[in-house]
Amino acid sequence: MSSSSYFYQYLFIGIFFVFALVFAAIPLVLAWFLAPKKPSAEKQATYECGLASKGDPWMQYHVQYYLFALIFVIFDIETVFIYPWAVAFKKLGLFAFVEMAIFIAILAFGLVYAWKKKMLEWE
């Protein structure tokens, strides 16, 4: 293949990318210019499922919720890494098995650490 055919392929991708950006931006720009702008106290109020809000909307959550979420994300990402490894397990060999065992051991160590620090206990 010549270098001009490579350029042509990248040019096609570039044109497609520009078209996608313009296609997405046109409705946003039109809405910005054409939408009525009549702010009021009722429109600016916090909306919760059709009910009037009660209390301060900026309440603080216990840090333990974030720790649960972080631990969940860690194990969710672990699943994302383990699934392709499990699909291609027979082709990868012993080296990949040892690498995955080390990966799971590191995550298990983190889980044991969180458990020992009592981060997983609900109060």
Order of alpha helices (4+ residues) and beta strands (2+ residues): alpha-alpha-alpha-alpha-alpha
